[in-house]
Amino acid sequence: MKKQTLYSKFIKRFLDILLSLTILILFCWLYAIVAILVRVKLGSPIIFKQARPGKDEKIFHMFKFRTMTDEKDENGNLLPDEIRLTKFGLLLRKTSLDELPEFINILKGDMSFIGPRPLLVKYLPYYNDRERLRHSVRPGLTGYAQAHGRNAISWEKKFEYDVYYVEHLSFLTDVKVVIDTIKTLFSHDQVVLNALEDFDEYRKKQNDANS
């Protein structure tokens, strides 16, 4: 990992606190509107919580607005994601409004504005040593991979971007990620539902093929 600088050690966290608190205050009206719409269209709970690994693989609960219903089959099992994801839920994802509650995670210190996106806990045993470097910094609301393809790129490319970010962490890198994320966000063409199979299954197949 790149040697820590004044920015990575102190200024980055200060900016996270300042900006997340400002956004939570200024846009409380937007949170209220989205929360009401989610409750009416998708039901409760309004907030979806899921355990994710953070810095140094410490587990935290990431918050999002829910985007899927709780529809079940005759046996009481949840229907596939593509069925439970409504047009409204897809809109929340495409506009990234579902991620608004993550500003609470940023304020708490679980996350940063910029960093590798926090993935599932079940993936932890399947990273190689280089891929594991993504956990040496706080996970981000957006990151280098999201600014260059979101979820429409391969696992290898995602981790290549994540490690590149860790090794080039700086104020200028963060500014570039913000600008590129905005461009990607407004393109709306790189949000693909279930574009990749789960990483653990993918890595198992790789290991089997190489054994």
N, C-alpha and C positions, 0 to 999 in steps of 0.2 A: 504493500500500500504506500501511496505517496506520503512523505513526511507531513505531519500536521502543520498548518500555517495559522496565523492569527485569524484569518477568515474562517477556516474550517473548524477551529477550536472554540472561538468565541463569537465572532460577528455573525456567522450563519445562524446560530441558535438565537441570538438577539433579534435578528430580522424575522425569524420564524415566529417568535412570540409577538413582536410588534405587529406584523402583518396579519397574522391569524386573529389576534384580538380585534384589530381594526375591522377586518372583514366580518367577523361575527357580530359586531355592533352595528356596522353600517348596513348590512344585508339581513338583519334579523327579520325584516318584512318578507324577504324572499324565502327564507327558511320556513316561515309560517305558511306562506302560500303553497309551497311544495308539500309540506307536511299535511295540510288539509286535503290537497288533491290525492296524495298517496292514501290517506285514510279512506276517502270516498271511493276511489277507483280500485284499490288493491287490498284494503282492509288493514288490520293491525297484527303485529306491532308495526309502527311506522318505520322504526329504525331497525336495520339488519345488522347484527353483530357477529363477527367471526374472528376466531383466534388466528393470528398471523405472527410470524417471527420478525422481530425488529432488529435493532443494532445488537451485535454480538449474539444473535439468535435468541434474545430474550422475547418471550411470548407476550403479546398484548392483544386487546380486542379492538379491531378496526370497525368503525361505524360508517354505515351507508344508509341512504334511503332505500327502502325495499323496491324492487322492480318486478317481482313476480308474485303471482297469487299462490294460494295454498291448495289448489285443486288436486284431488286424489282420485285414484281408481277405485273400483269396487272392493278391493282388498285393503284399502286404506293407505296405499303407497302413493307418494307424490308423483304426479305426472312428469314427463320429461321437461327439461328447462324450456325448450323451444315452444312447448304448448302453454306453459305457465307464464311466459314472458309476453305481456300484452303490448299493444301499440304504444300505450302510454309509457310502459316500462322501457320499451326500446328507445322512445324519445328521451327519457331521462338519461339513458346510457349514452346515446349519441351526443347529447349536449353536455354530458358529464355532470348534470345536476344531481344525479344520485350520489356523487362523491362530496357534496357540500358538507355533510357531517364530519368528514375527515379533518376539517379545520379544527375540530375539537381535539382530535388525536395530535395534531401539530402543536396546539397550545399546551397540551399535557406533556409533550416531549416524546411521545411514542413515534412520531413521524416528523419529517421535514417537508418543506415545499418541494424541494428537488432531491431526488435520490432514486435508487432502484425500487420499483413497485414491490410491496410486500406480497409474497405468494403464499401458498398453502403450507401449513405446518407439516403435512404428510410428505412434502417434497424434501425435507431436510436430509434424510439419509442418502439421497441420490445425487447430491452435488459432488463434483470433484473439487480438489483443493482450490483451483483457480476460480471456479464458479462461486465457491463459498466466500470469496472476497466481497461479494455484493452485500454481505451482512456486516461488513466492518464500518459501515456508515448507517445513519438513520434511513429507513425507507422513505420514499417520497410520494407526495400527491401526484406528481408527474416525474418522469425521468428521461434519461437519454434515449432509452428504447421507445418510450411512448411518443417522444418527439420525432422519432424516425420510423414510424410504422405501427404504433400502438399494438394491437393484438393480431396483426396480419403478417407477422414475420415469424421465422422459425425459432425454436428454443435456443439453438446455437447462437443465432444473431442477437436474441434478447440478452443472453448472458455476456456475449462479446461487448455489447453496448454498456451493460451494467458495470462490467469490470473496467472498461475504458473510462467511464465516469468516475469511478473510485480512484483510478490512477491519475486522473486529470482534474480533480476537484479544485475549483477556484471560483472566484466571483464572476469572472468572464464566462466560464463554462456554464454557470447557473443562469446567467443572463441569456446566453445562446439557447439553452434548453427552454426557457420561458418563451422566447420569441418563436422557436420552432414548434413548441406545443400549441401555441395560439394558431399558427398556420395549419397545423394538423387538425385541430379541433374544428376549425371552420370549413375544412374540406369535407368532413362527415363521411369520407369514403374508405376509412380504414378501421371501422368498427365491424368486426365479424363475430357473430355468436358461435362459440365453440369452434373457433378456427383451428385450434390445436387440441390434440388429445392430452389428457393429464400428463404432466411431466414425469411422474413416477412410473406410469405405464410405458411411456416413451423410452425412458432410461432402462427399464427392465428388458424391453425388446432389443435395445442396443446391446445390453450386456449378454443376452442370450445369443444374439447373432455373432458376437465376438468370442464366445466361449467354445 
